[in-house]
Amino acid sequence: MKILILGAGQVGSTVAENLVGEANDITVIDSDGEKLRQLQDRLDLRTLTGNAAHPSILEQGGIADADMLLAVTQSDEVNLVACKLAASLYNTPTRIARIRATDYLNREAVFSADNFCVDFSICPEQILTDYITKLIEFPEALQVLEFADGKVSLVAVRAFEGGPLVGKPISFLRTHMPQVDTRVAAIFRQDRAIIPEGTTVVQAGDEIFFIAATKNIRHVLKEMRRMDKPSKRVMIVGGGNIGRRLAQALEHDYQVKLIEFNKKACERLAGELTDTLVLNGDGTDEKLMQQEHVHEVDVFCALTNDDENNIMSSLLAKQAGARKVVALINRSAYVDLLQGGKIDIALSPAHVTIGSLLAYVRQGDVAVVHSLRRGAAEALELVVHGDAHSSRVVGRRINEIDLPLGATIGAIVRDQEVLIAHHDSLIEAEDHVIVFVIDKKMVKKVEKLFQVSLGFF
């Protein structure tokens, strides 16, 4: 597939990194030549320096025969204009735009074929807000991801010493929870993936991904690890796009304090937020943290644009006694270093949002993609088409399907019913199948397995 990416920032770079190794022809356009040089040093792709909204630059980038345009620059207006040009002048089949302003997002007509011709819009800030909200709702979880319009959830938890599963085989799960059907999709032990089998023994410190119907998630979490008390008090450092959105999402259900360094921004936030206490100050100020009783905070979220400030304020909060700390970290290398240490959850904005874009690039009928383990693994929701003659999965039981090593079918959604997958589960046409892949290099094989043969058409 020939893909033109506009913008070499965090989102554009991460998308390019994920797609370049999948036999795609990638060109990245950005006005910052230094960013492009750094990207080209790391990846096998073409780059072009220039304004992504100019037709001449788009033409030099190969828009005339591109299969897809990903407009993910920092400017909504550049992204919208580029999509319009791609549709009107070059008939580009698929056009995706990153949009940050709620004024655009709240008016769907802006994206229609009569206006800016955007097939799909993504708002990384809103995706991150929803992601963090789930982590606050389920304080025991490291990750909470939804499939099939929210009917199925994939949740990551860390096994703790003395927990009900530690020292026991996975087969014990069914005995321990006979009333709830769930499945362990994968286990990561010291960053090494383990394909779960009934005899696999869980160890303290294991990161366990389990899948279940969303309505059963809280019950499964209760059984799998000591339940934390529900979150009530949330402190947010940083009143930018993400901090403001998160405060708005939480303020009616939680006690929220928001700390922002810029005084004018504080005044604006105080006018926009109704039940949030907005404070003007520095999130790395230890005295301020003490005055605001950070030791009583259930979830502390450091969401400024500065990685170092987020790290320092999170460490201060944890040391002072905050129960759970979440830090937004733009540099991927930092995320791997910090995750699971003093900082409970280190979030990479690009890795959280990448799944929304990957679902449109993946081959076959892929409904949802979630990037896991900082991009090392993936979970996909695939829609099954065809029949027993044209499909390699329809009419077959899971133990009869030639799944690549490291791929696990976790659940099947049939109409409105959630079926947790077992070895004898039968796949039917139009099922939504949730597949966990511990090594993203295997994704292509999984996609190919679920594709319908040409005879079907």
MOCOR-V15077 format. One record per pair of residues at least 12 apart in sequence whose C-alpha atoms are under 8 Angstrom apart, sorted by the first residue. I is the first residue (numbers start at 0). J is the second residue. D is the distance in whole Angstrom. If there is no record, write none. Layout:
[[I,J,D] [I,J,D]]
//
This chain:
[[0,22,8] [0,23,5] [0,24,6] [0,65,8] [0,66,6] [0,67,8] [1,23,6] [1,24,5] [1,25,6] [1,64,8] [1,65,5] [1,66,5] [1,67,7] [2,23,7] [2,24,6] [2,25,5] [2,26,7] [2,65,6] [2,66,6] [2,67,5] [2,68,6] [2,69,7] [3,25,6] [3,26,5] [3,27,6] [3,28,8] [3,60,7] [3,61,8] [3,62,7] [3,65,7] [3,67,6] [3,68,5] [3,69,6] [4,25,7] [4,26,6] [4,27,5] [4,28,6] [4,68,6] [4,69,5] [4,70,6] [4,71,7] [5,27,6] [5,28,5] [5,29,6] [5,51,6] [5,68,8] [5,69,6] [5,70,5] [5,71,6] [5,72,6] [5,78,8] [6,27,7] [6,28,6] [6,29,5] [6,51,8] [6,70,7] [6,71,5] [6,72,4] [6,73,7] [7,27,7] [7,28,7] [7,29,6] [7,34,6] [7,35,7] [7,38,8] [7,72,7] [8,34,8] [8,72,7] [8,73,8] [9,329,7] [9,348,8] [9,349,6] [10,71,7] [10,348,8] [10,349,5] [10,352,8] [10,353,7] [11,71,6] [11,72,8] [12,38,7] [13,349,6] [13,350,7] [13,353,7] [14,353,6] [14,356,8] [14,357,8] [15,27,8] [16,42,7] [17,374,8] [19,42,7] [19,43,7] [19,44,7] [21,443,8] [24,44,7] [25,44,5] [25,45,6] [26,44,6] [26,45,5] [26,46,5] [26,47,7] [26,60,7] [27,44,8] [27,45,6] [27,46,5] [27,47,6] [27,60,8] [28,46,6] [28,47,5] [28,48,6] [28,49,7] [28,50,8] [28,51,6] [28,60,7] [29,46,8] [29,47,7] [29,48,5] [29,49,6] [29,50,7] [29,51,7] [29,72,8] [30,48,5] [30,49,5] [30,50,6] [30,51,8] [31,48,7] [31,49,8] [32,48,6] [35,47,8] [35,48,8] [46,60,8] [47,59,8] [47,60,7] [51,77,7] [51,78,8] [51,81,7] [52,77,5] [52,78,7] [52,80,6] [52,81,5] [53,81,8] [54,84,7] [62,85,7] [62,89,7] [62,91,7] [63,89,5] [63,90,8] [63,91,7] [64,89,8] [64,91,7] [65,91,6] [65,92,8] [66,91,6] [66,92,6] [66,93,7] [67,91,6] [67,92,6] [67,93,5] [67,94,6] [67,95,8] [68,82,7] [68,85,8] [68,91,7] [68,93,6] [68,94,5] [68,95,6] [69,94,6] [69,95,5] [69,96,6] [70,82,7] [70,94,8] [70,95,6] [70,96,5] [70,97,6] [71,96,6] [71,97,5] [72,97,7] [74,98,8] [75,96,8] [75,97,7] [75,98,5] [75,99,7] [75,100,7] [78,96,6] [78,97,7] [78,98,8] [79,96,7] [79,115,6] [79,117,7] [80,115,7] [82,94,6] [82,95,7] [82,96,7] [82,115,6] [82,116,6] [82,117,6] [83,114,8] [83,115,5] [83,116,5] [83,117,7] [86,116,6] [93,118,6] [94,116,7] [94,117,6] [94,118,5] [94,119,7] [95,117,6] [95,118,6] [95,119,5] [95,120,6] [95,121,8] [96,117,7] [96,119,7] [96,120,5] [96,121,6] [97,120,6] [97,121,5] [97,122,6] [97,123,8] [98,120,6] [98,121,6] [98,122,5] [99,122,5] [99,123,8] [99,124,7] [121,355,7] [121,356,8] [123,348,7] [123,349,8] [123,352,6] [124,240,7] [124,241,5] [124,244,8] [125,241,7] [125,244,7] [126,351,8] [126,352,6] [127,241,7] [127,348,7] [127,351,7] [127,352,7] [128,241,6] [128,244,6] [128,245,5] [128,248,8] [129,245,8] [130,143,7] [130,144,8] [130,351,8] [131,245,8] [132,245,7] [132,248,8] [132,249,7] [135,230,7] [135,298,7] [136,229,8] [136,230,7] [137,217,8] [137,229,8] [138,227,7] [138,229,7] [138,230,7] [138,323,8] [139,156,7] [139,220,7] [139,224,8] [139,226,7] [139,227,6] [140,154,7] [140,155,6] [140,156,5] [140,157,8] [140,220,8] [141,154,7] [141,155,5] [141,156,6] [141,157,7] [141,344,7] [142,154,6] [142,155,5] [142,156,7] [143,155,7] [144,369,7] [145,213,8] [146,367,7] [146,380,7] [146,433,8] [147,380,7] [147,412,7] [147,431,7] [149,213,7] [150,212,6] [150,213,5] [150,214,8] [150,417,7] [151,210,7] [151,211,6] [151,212,5] [151,213,5] [151,410,8] [151,417,7] [152,210,6] [152,211,6] [152,212,6] [152,213,5] [152,216,7] [153,208,7] [153,209,6] [153,210,4] [153,211,7] [154,208,6] [154,209,6] [154,210,6] [154,216,8] [155,206,7] [155,207,5] [155,208,4] [155,209,7] [156,206,6] [156,207,5] [156,208,7] [156,224,8] [157,203,8] [157,204,6] [157,205,6] [157,206,5] [157,207,6] [158,201,8] [158,202,7] [158,203,5] [158,204,5] [158,205,5] [158,206,6] [158,207,7] [158,223,8] [158,224,7] [159,203,5] [159,204,6] [159,224,7] [160,203,5] [160,204,8] [161,203,8] [162,203,8] [162,223,7] [162,224,6] [162,225,7] [163,222,7] [163,223,6] [163,224,7] [164,201,6] [164,223,7] [165,200,7] [165,201,5] [165,202,5] [165,203,6] [166,200,6] [166,201,6] [166,202,6] [166,203,8] [167,200,5] [167,201,6] [168,197,6] [168,198,5] [168,199,5] [168,200,4] [168,201,6] [169,183,8] [169,195,8] [169,196,7] [169,197,5] [169,198,6] [169,199,6] [169,200,6] [169,201,7] [170,196,8] [170,197,5] [170,198,7] [176,222,8] [179,215,7] [179,219,8] [180,211,7] [180,419,6] [181,209,7] [181,210,6] [181,211,5] [181,212,8] [181,219,8] [181,419,6] [182,209,6] [182,210,5] [182,211,7] [182,409,7] [182,419,7] [182,420,8] [183,195,7] [183,207,7] [183,208,6] [183,209,4] [183,210,6] [183,409,8] [184,207,8] [184,208,6] [184,209,5] [184,210,7] [184,407,6] [184,408,8] [184,409,6] [184,435,6] [185,207,6] [185,208,5] [185,209,7] [185,435,8] [185,437,7] [186,205,7] [186,206,6] [186,207,5] [186,208,6] [187,205,6] [187,206,5] [187,207,7] [188,204,7] [188,205,5] [188,206,6] [189,204,8] [189,205,7] [192,437,7] [194,405,6] [210,409,6] [210,410,7] [210,419,8] [211,410,8] [211,419,7] [212,417,6] [212,419,8] [230,253,8] [230,297,5] [230,298,7] [231,252,8] [231,253,5] [231,254,6] [231,297,6] [232,253,6] [232,254,5] [232,255,6] [232,295,8] [232,296,5] [232,297,5] [232,298,7] [233,253,7] [233,254,6] [233,255,5] [233,256,6] [233,296,6] [233,297,6] [233,298,5] [233,299,6] [233,300,8] [234,255,6] [234,256,5] [234,257,6] [234,258,8] [234,293,8] [234,296,7] [234,298,7] [234,299,5] [234,300,6] [235,255,7] [235,256,6] [235,257,5] [235,258,6] [235,299,6] [235,300,5] [235,301,6] [235,302,7] [236,257,6] [236,258,5] [236,259,6] [236,282,6] [236,299,8] [236,300,6] [236,301,5] [236,302,6] [236,303,7] [237,257,7] [237,258,6] [237,259,5] [237,260,8] [237,282,8] [237,301,7] [237,302,5] [237,303,4] [237,304,8] [238,257,7] [238,258,7] [238,259,5] [238,264,7] [238,265,8] [238,268,7] [238,302,8] [238,303,7] [239,302,8] [239,303,7] [241,302,7] [242,257,8] [242,302,6] [242,303,8] [243,268,7] [246,272,8] [246,275,7] [247,272,6] [250,273,8] [250,274,6] [250,275,6] [251,274,7] [254,275,7] [255,274,8] [255,275,5] [255,276,6] [256,275,6] [256,276,5] [256,277,6] [256,278,7] [257,275,7] [257,276,6] [257,277,5] [257,278,6] [258,277,6] [258,278,5] [258,279,6] [258,280,6] [258,281,7] [258,282,7] [259,277,7] [259,278,6] [259,279,5] [259,280,6] [259,281,7] [259,282,8] [260,279,6] [260,280,5] [260,281,5] [260,282,8] [261,279,7] [261,280,8] [262,279,6] [265,277,7] [265,278,7] [265,279,6] [282,308,7] [282,312,5] [283,308,7] [283,311,6] [283,312,5] [283,315,7] [284,312,8] [285,315,7] [288,316,7] [289,319,8] [293,316,6] [293,319,7] [293,320,7] [293,321,6] [294,316,7] [294,319,5] [294,320,4] [294,321,5] [294,322,8] [295,320,7] [295,321,6] [295,322,8] [296,320,8] [296,321,5] [296,322,6] [297,321,6] [297,322,5] [297,323,6] [298,321,7] [298,322,6] [298,323,5] [298,324,6] [298,325,7] [299,313,7] [299,316,7] [299,321,7] [299,322,8] [299,323,6] [299,324,5] [299,325,6] [300,313,8] [300,324,6] [300,325,5] [300,326,6] [300,327,8] [301,313,6] [301,324,8] [301,325,6] [301,326,5] [301,327,6] [302,326,6] [302,327,5] [303,327,7] [306,327,7] [306,328,5] [306,329,6] [306,330,8] [309,326,6] [309,327,7] [309,328,7] [310,326,6] [310,328,8] [310,342,8] [313,325,7] [313,326,6] [313,342,7] [314,341,7] [314,342,7] [317,341,7] [317,342,7] [323,342,8] [323,343,6] [324,342,6] [324,343,5] [324,344,7] [325,342,7] [325,343,6] [325,344,5] [325,345,6] [325,346,7] [326,342,7] [326,344,6] [326,345,5] [326,346,6] [327,345,6] [327,346,5] [327,347,6] [327,348,7] [328,345,6] [328,346,6] [328,347,5] [328,348,7] [329,346,8] [329,347,5] [329,348,6] [329,349,8] [330,347,7] [331,347,6] [331,373,8] [334,346,7] [334,347,7] [335,373,8] [347,373,8] [350,370,6] [350,371,8] [350,373,6] [350,374,6] [351,369,8] [351,370,7] [353,369,8] [353,370,7] [354,367,7] [354,368,5] [354,369,5] [354,370,6] [355,367,7] [355,368,7] [355,369,8] [361,446,8] [362,446,6] [362,447,8] [363,381,8] [363,446,6] [363,447,7] [363,449,7] [363,450,5] [364,381,6] [364,382,5] [364,383,7] [364,450,8] [365,379,7] [365,380,6] [365,381,5] [365,382,6] [366,379,8] [366,380,5] [366,381,6] [366,382,7] [367,379,6] [367,380,5] [367,381,7] [368,380,7] [374,439,8] [375,437,7] [375,438,6] [375,439,6] [376,435,8] [376,436,6] [376,437,5] [376,438,5] [376,439,5] [377,435,6] [377,436,5] [377,437,7] [377,438,7] [377,439,6] [377,442,8] [378,433,7] [378,434,6] [378,435,4] [378,436,6] [379,432,8] [379,433,6] [379,434,5] [379,435,7] [380,431,6] [380,432,6] [380,433,4] [380,434,6] [381,431,6] [381,432,5] [381,433,6] [381,434,8] [381,449,8] [382,429,6] [382,430,6] [382,431,5] [382,432,6] [383,427,7] [383,428,5] [383,429,5] [383,430,5] [383,431,6] [383,432,7] [383,449,7] [384,428,5] [384,429,6] [384,450,8] [384,451,7] [385,428,6] [385,451,6] [385,455,6] [386,428,6] [389,451,6] [389,452,5] [389,453,8] [389,454,6] [389,455,5] [390,449,7] [390,450,7] [390,451,5] [390,452,6] [391,448,6] [391,449,7] [391,451,8] [392,426,6] [392,448,7] [392,449,7] [393,425,8] [393,426,5] [393,427,5] [393,428,6] [394,425,6] [394,426,6] [394,427,6] [394,428,8] [395,425,6] [395,426,6] [395,427,8] [396,422,7] [396,423,5] [396,424,5] [396,425,4] [396,426,6] [397,420,8] [397,421,7] [397,422,5] [397,423,6] [397,424,6] [397,425,6] [397,426,7] [398,422,5] [398,423,6] [402,445,7] [402,448,8] [403,441,7] [403,444,7] [403,445,7] [405,436,6] [405,437,5] [405,438,7] [405,441,8] [406,434,7] [406,435,6] [406,436,4] [406,437,6] [406,441,8] [406,445,8] [407,434,6] [407,435,5] [407,436,6] [408,420,6] [408,432,7] [408,433,6] [408,434,4] [408,435,6] [409,432,8] [409,433,6] [409,434,6] [409,435,7] [410,432,6] [410,433,5] [410,434,8] [411,426,8] [411,430,6] [411,431,6] [411,432,5] [411,433,6] [412,430,6] [412,431,5] [412,432,6] [413,429,7] [413,430,5] [413,431,7] [414,430,8]]
//
